[in-house]
Amino acid sequence: MNKKLSSKAVPSPALKRDFNLDLIRIIAFCFVPSVHFFLHGGFYSHDVSTDKMETMLFFRTLFLLCIPLFLLLTGYLQGNKEIEPNKKYFFKITKFLIPYLIIMLIDLIIIDEILTPMRPSAYPEYTMKNYVQNFTSFTHYSWYVEMYIGLFLLIPFLNMIWRNVKTKGAEIFLILSLVAITILPAAFNVFDFSKDSIMSVADTSNWKLWPSWWTKLYPITYYFTGACLARHKERFKINPFIALFIFLASWFGVGKFVIERMQDVKPSIMAFTDYNSPGIFLMGVTLFIFVNSIPFNRVPMFIRKFVGKLSDLTFGAYLGSWALDQLFYPIYFNKRTPVFEDRWDFYPFAMFIVVPTAFIVAYLTDLLYRTGKEIFNVKIRKKKAE
């Protein structure tokens, strides 16, 4: 009798996890190498003037939801917690920084030992100065780490603000105020009225119709939006078919707009397609709501555990994918498919190689990190015992 009671009182870790949120994190990661497929595959060197280029641009718009989904998830999971800003909390940042340092070291060793001899013109010989510079400059896809350090330090104080926003009206005004200063500039400041067509891609001579000084604060906008979705989770878990329709409608509308704006020019990350653009913000929120609304009640436990483990490895896989991209695309993939537009046909193959390999790198890094941490803890316990 006691055993039964104790087993109910202490549910397994897999049962505590939210399968929907684990799935969102994995989708967000898979979008990362998908975006980088275009970066390394020559996409940005060709005009948007063919059906295949339009299709690729349409999907690149979807894949840009990687960062918004990660930020929404952070707000969803952390925004409603009462976190005390103390040494214990701030020391937790080592959970991210140490794997970052390990993977960056692996990346730099790969460059120095493998890529430099193979492609000397692309990669100079690395010195200790180069190593230090890369660590402190947050190169190799790790700009997200640089951004997240600041967000991590602010989370306890952002949560204090959120806890004191106690009415629905105040919530709405907070979110709308942040959207106004971080998201809306990308809707108004992207037109160059000196050109013949208002839909022409704007350059530096475009008119500023909206204040844009605060646009770099967009991670906080996503964070509070995620916190709002969590506070009213039951209201936002709608019929999944309706949620899917809303998301697909937003993707179709934003995708067509982006294609229209970039006709006959080389694609790039313009203001209206960046992470703080209204279209990407709308798509990110609607995709998050859709995936979070799907009922996964009958998913077997072994799948829940596997997905949960993959979810935990996404940060390391994100960082580890840089070195894989340097090895895979210029050395193998692009040479095997020299005709640029043919590369899109092999996009699934590229993801089949890069995504699982990135998770393997992340798993080995996590194993190294946990082993080192355990050795360190054992030594500390021995010292205390002495």
C-alpha positions in Angstrom: 0.0 0.0 0.0 2.8 2.4 0.9 4.7 1.6 -2.2 1.7 2.4 -4.3 1.2 5.7 -2.6 4.8 6.6 -2.9 4.9 5.8 -6.6 1.9 8.1 -7.2 3.4 10.8 -5.1 6.7 10.9 -7.1 5.9 10.8 -10.8 8.6 9.9 -13.3 10.5 12.8 -15.0 9.0 11.9 -18.3 5.5 12.5 -16.9 6.5 15.9 -15.6 7.6 17.0 -19.0 5.3 18.7 -21.5 5.5 16.8 -24.7 4.2 19.7 -26.7 6.9 22.0 -25.5 9.6 19.5 -26.1 8.3 19.1 -29.7 8.3 22.9 -30.1 12.0 23.0 -29.0 12.9 20.3 -31.5 11.1 22.0 -34.3 12.8 25.3 -33.5 16.2 23.5 -33.7 15.4 21.8 -37.0 14.6 25.2 -38.5 18.2 26.3 -37.6 20.1 24.0 -40.0 17.3 24.6 -42.5 18.0 28.3 -42.5 21.7 27.6 -42.8 21.0 25.3 -45.7 20.2 28.5 -47.7 23.3 30.3 -46.2 25.7 27.6 -47.4 23.9 26.5 -50.5 24.3 29.6 -52.6 20.7 30.8 -52.2 21.7 34.5 -51.5 23.7 34.8 -54.7 20.7 34.3 -57.1 17.8 36.6 -58.0 14.2 35.6 -57.0 13.1 35.2 -60.6 12.1 31.5 -60.9 9.4 29.3 -59.4 12.0 27.3 -57.5 13.6 30.4 -56.0 10.1 31.6 -54.9 9.5 28.2 -53.3 12.8 28.4 -51.5 12.1 31.9 -50.3 8.6 30.8 -49.1 10.1 28.0 -47.0 13.0 30.2 -45.7 10.4 32.5 -44.3 9.0 29.5 -42.3 12.5 28.4 -41.1 13.2 31.9 -39.8 10.8 31.0 -36.9 13.7 29.2 -35.2 14.7 32.0 -32.9 11.1 33.3 -32.2 10.1 29.8 -31.1 13.1 29.5 -28.7 12.3 32.9 -27.2 8.6 32.2 -26.8 9.4 28.9 -25.2 11.8 30.7 -22.7 9.0 33.1 -21.7 6.5 30.3 -21.5 8.6 28.2 -19.2 10.3 31.0 -17.1 8.0 34.0 -17.2 5.6 33.0 -14.5 8.2 31.8 -12.0 9.2 33.7 -8.9 13.0 33.7 -9.3 15.1 35.2 -6.6 18.1 37.1 -8.1 20.9 35.6 -6.0 24.2 33.8 -6.5 22.5 30.4 -6.9 20.4 31.6 -9.8 23.2 33.5 -11.6 25.6 30.6 -11.2 23.2 28.5 -13.3 24.4 30.3 -16.4 27.4 28.0 -16.3 25.0 25.3 -17.6 25.0 27.2 -20.9 28.4 28.7 -20.9 30.5 25.6 -20.2 28.9 23.6 -23.1 29.3 26.7 -25.3 33.0 26.8 -24.4 33.4 23.0 -25.1 31.7 23.1 -28.5 33.5 26.3 -29.5 36.8 24.6 -28.7 35.8 21.6 -30.8 34.8 24.0 -33.7 38.1 25.8 -33.5 40.1 22.5 -33.4 38.2 21.3 -36.5 39.1 24.5 -38.3 42.7 24.4 -37.3 43.3 20.7 -37.8 41.0 19.7 -40.6 39.6 22.7 -42.6 42.7 24.9 -42.7 44.9 22.2 -44.5 42.0 21.5 -46.9 40.9 25.1 -47.6 43.9 27.3 -46.6 42.5 30.4 -48.3 39.3 30.2 -46.3 40.7 29.6 -42.9 44.0 31.1 -41.7 46.2 29.3 -39.2 44.8 29.7 -35.8 46.9 31.2 -32.9 46.0 31.5 -29.2 44.9 35.1 -30.0 42.4 33.7 -32.6 41.0 31.3 -30.2 40.4 33.9 -27.5 38.9 36.3 -30.1 36.4 33.7 -31.3 35.3 32.9 -27.8 34.7 36.5 -26.8 33.3 37.6 -30.2 30.6 34.8 -30.1 31.3 33.7 -33.7 30.1 30.4 -35.3 26.3 30.8 -34.8 26.8 31.7 -31.2 25.3 35.2 -31.4 22.3 33.6 -29.7 24.5 32.8 -26.7 25.5 36.4 -26.5 21.9 37.5 -26.6 20.7 34.9 -24.2 23.3 35.8 -21.5 21.7 39.2 -21.3 18.2 37.7 -21.2 19.2 35.2 -18.5 20.5 38.0 -16.3 17.3 40.0 -16.7 14.8 37.2 -16.2 14.4 37.6 -12.4 13.7 41.3 -12.9 11.4 40.8 -16.0 9.4 38.4 -13.9 9.0 41.0 -11.2 7.5 43.3 -13.8 5.2 40.5 -15.1 4.0 39.5 -11.6 2.9 43.1 -11.0 0.9 43.2 -14.3 -2.3 41.8 -12.7 -5.1 42.9 -15.0 -5.9 41.7 -18.5 -5.8 45.3 -19.7 -2.4 45.9 -18.3 -1.1 42.7 -19.9 -2.5 43.8 -23.3 -0.9 47.3 -23.0 2.5 45.9 -22.0 2.6 43.5 -25.0 1.2 46.1 -27.4 3.8 48.7 -26.1 6.6 46.2 -26.7 5.3 45.3 -30.1 5.0 49.0 -31.0 8.7 49.8 -30.2 10.3 46.5 -31.3 8.1 44.9 -34.0 6.1 47.6 -35.8 9.2 49.6 -37.1 9.7 46.7 -39.6 6.2 47.2 -40.9 6.5 51.0 -41.5 10.2 51.7 -42.2 10.7 49.4 -45.2 9.4 51.5 -48.1 11.5 53.7 -50.4 9.2 56.3 -51.8 11.8 57.6 -54.2 11.5 54.4 -56.3 8.8 53.7 -58.9 7.2 50.9 -57.1 6.3 51.1 -53.4 6.9 47.3 -53.2 10.6 47.8 -54.2 13.0 46.6 -51.6 14.0 49.5 -49.5 17.7 50.5 -49.0 19.3 52.9 -46.7 17.4 55.8 -48.2 14.0 54.6 -47.0 11.8 56.9 -45.1 11.4 56.4 -41.3 7.7 56.5 -40.6 7.9 54.9 -37.1 10.3 55.2 -34.1 12.9 52.4 -34.3 15.4 53.0 -31.6 14.2 50.1 -29.4 14.1 47.3 -32.0 16.9 45.3 -30.5 14.7 44.6 -27.5 12.6 42.2 -29.5 13.7 39.2 -27.3 11.9 40.8 -24.4 8.8 41.1 -26.5 8.9 37.4 -27.3 9.6 36.6 -23.7 6.6 38.5 -22.3 4.4 37.1 -25.1 5.5 33.6 -24.1 4.7 34.4 -20.4 1.3 35.6 -21.5 0.6 32.4 -23.4 1.5 30.4 -20.3 -0.6 32.5 -17.9 -3.6 31.9 -20.1 -2.6 28.5 -21.4 -6.1 27.0 -21.3 -7.5 29.9 -23.4 -4.8 29.6 -26.0 -5.1 25.8 -26.3 -7.7 26.0 -29.1 -9.0 23.4 -31.6 -5.8 22.3 -33.3 -7.5 22.3 -36.8 -8.5 26.0 -36.3 -5.0 26.7 -34.9 -3.4 25.0 -38.0 -5.6 27.0 -40.4 -4.6 30.3 -38.7 -1.0 29.4 -38.8 -1.1 28.3 -42.5 -3.0 31.5 -43.4 -0.4 33.6 -41.7 2.5 31.7 -43.4 0.8 32.0 -46.8 0.1 35.7 -46.4 3.6 36.6 -45.1 5.3 34.3 -47.5 3.5 35.9 -50.5 4.3 39.4 -49.2 8.0 38.5 -48.9 8.1 37.0 -52.4 6.5 40.1 -53.9 8.9 42.4 -52.1 12.0 40.5 -53.3 11.0 39.9 -57.0 14.0 40.0 -59.3 16.5 40.9 -56.6 18.9 38.7 -54.5 17.2 37.7 -51.3 18.5 38.8 -47.9 17.4 39.2 -44.3 15.6 42.6 -44.7 13.8 44.3 -41.9 10.4 42.8 -43.0 11.8 39.3 -42.8 13.9 39.6 -39.6 13.1 38.1 -36.3 11.5 41.3 -35.1 9.3 41.8 -38.1 5.5 41.7 -37.7 5.1 38.7 -40.1 7.7 36.5 -38.4 6.2 37.5 -35.0 2.7 36.6 -36.1 3.9 33.3 -37.6 5.9 32.4 -34.6 3.0 33.0 -32.2 0.5 31.1 -34.3 2.8 28.1 -34.8 3.5 28.0 -31.1 -0.2 28.0 -30.3 -0.9 25.3 -32.9 1.8 22.8 -31.7 0.9 23.5 -28.1 -2.8 22.8 -28.8 -2.3 19.3 -30.3 -3.5 16.6 -27.8 -0.7 14.1 -27.4 -2.3 12.1 -24.6 -1.6 8.7 -26.2 2.0 9.1 -27.0 4.0 6.0 -25.7 6.3 6.6 -22.8 9.5 5.6 -24.7 8.7 8.2 -27.4 8.1 10.9 -24.7 11.5 10.0 -23.1 13.3 10.1 -26.4 11.7 13.4 -27.5 12.5 14.8 -24.0 16.1 13.8 -24.3 16.4 15.3 -27.8 14.8 18.5 -26.5 17.5 18.8 -23.8 20.2 18.4 -26.4 18.9 21.1 -28.8 21.2 23.9 -27.4 24.3 21.8 -28.0 23.1 20.7 -31.4 22.5 24.3 -32.4 26.0 25.3 -31.5 27.6 22.0 -32.9 25.9 22.4 -36.3 28.4 25.1 -37.3 31.3 22.8 -37.7 29.2 20.2 -39.5 28.0 22.8 -42.0 31.6 23.8 -42.7 32.5 20.2 -43.4 29.3 19.1 -45.2 28.3 21.9 -47.6 31.6 23.2 -49.3 33.5 20.0 -49.2 30.7 17.5 -50.1 27.2 18.7 -50.8 27.8 21.7 -53.1 30.4 19.8 -55.2 28.0 16.8 -55.7 25.2 19.2 -56.8 26.9 22.0 -58.8 23.7 23.3 -60.3 22.3 25.6 -57.6 18.6 25.1 -58.0 19.0 21.3 -57.9 20.2 21.6 -54.3 16.7 22.3 -53.1 15.6 18.8 -54.3 18.2 17.4 -51.9 17.2 19.5 -48.9 15.7 16.5 -47.0 19.0 14.6 -47.6 21.0 17.5 -46.2 18.8 17.6 -43.1 19.0 13.8 -42.7 22.8 14.2 -42.5 23.2 17.4 -40.5 20.4 17.1 -37.9 21.2 13.7 -36.5 24.9 14.4 -36.5 24.4 17.6 -34.6 22.4 15.7 -31.9 25.3 13.2 -31.7 27.8 16.0 -31.2 25.4 17.5 -28.5 25.1 14.2 -26.8 28.9 13.7 -26.6 29.3 17.3 -25.4 26.6 16.8 -22.7 28.3 13.5 -21.6 31.7 15.3 -21.3 30.1 18.2 -19.4 28.2 15.9 -17.0 31.2 13.7 -16.4 33.4 16.7 -15.7 30.8 18.1 -13.4 30.5 14.8 -11.4 34.3 14.6 -11.0 34.3 18.1 -9.7 31.5 17.5 -7.3 33.2 14.3 -6.0 36.4 16.3 -5.3 34.4 19.0 -3.5 32.6 16.4 -1.3 36.0 14.7 -0.5 37.5 18.1 0.6 34.5 18.8 2.8 34.7 15.3 4.3 38.4 15.9 5.1 
